[in-house]
Amino acid sequence: MAEGTVTQTYAVTGMTCEHCVRAVTEELSALPGVDEVRVDLAAGTATVTSTAPLSEASVRAAVDEAGYELAVGGA
């Protein structure tokens, strides 16, 4: 992890295929400050590396826009 970056993992419910992975990755990647997004379909998680901590509300909105839900309490 590069200096000055923050990595957070979120639990995402409803993902079932690679299309789901791409949709979630695209929406989370569009958030300001995001450098990298890794979605693990099997685990149902999205790990986001950004220049600063992301608000849960912004992550929830991005996941919702992709058509999925951020699990309560994160990963």
N, C-alpha and C positions, 0 to 999 in steps of 0.2 A: 504494500500500500504506500502510495506516494505521500510525502509530508503535506499536511494541510488538507487531507481528504478524510471523509467520514464514510464508513460502510455500515449500512443498516439492512437487516433482513426482515421481510414481511411475509406473513402467511396470506395466500390468496386462494379463495375458494371458487370452484366452478370451472377450473381449467381442465380440459380433457384431451387436448391434441396440440399439434405444433402450430396450428392457426392461433390457438389461445395464447401460446407462448409469444408468437410474433405480435399479437395485438397488445398484450400487456407490456412487452418490451418497447414497442413503439410509443405508447402513451407515457410510460415512465421516463423514457429517454428524452421526451419533449419538455420535461420539467427543468426550470432554470437551475444551472449548476451541476446537473447530472453528467458524470463522465462515463459511467459504465452501468449496464443492467445485465444481470445473469438470472434467468428464470429456470428453476428446476421443476419440470412438470411432475415428476414422480413424487417429489417432496411437497409440491404445492407451495413453493416459496419463490420470492423475487428478492434478490440481493442487489442493492443499489449503492453505487459508490458516487459520492458527490463532493463538491468543494465545501459544503456546509451542511449541517443537519437539515433534513427536510421535515416540514410539518406533517403530522399525520393526516390532517385535512387535505393537503395537496396530494399526498400519495393516494389517499382514499378516493379523491375525485378522479385522479388519473386511472386508477384501477376500475372505477365505476364506468368511466367513459369507454374503456375497453370492453365492458360488458360483464365484469366479474366483481367479486366483493373482497374487500380487505377483511380478513378474519379479526374478530374482536380480540384485542390484546397482542396483535402482531404474531411473529413467529416464535 
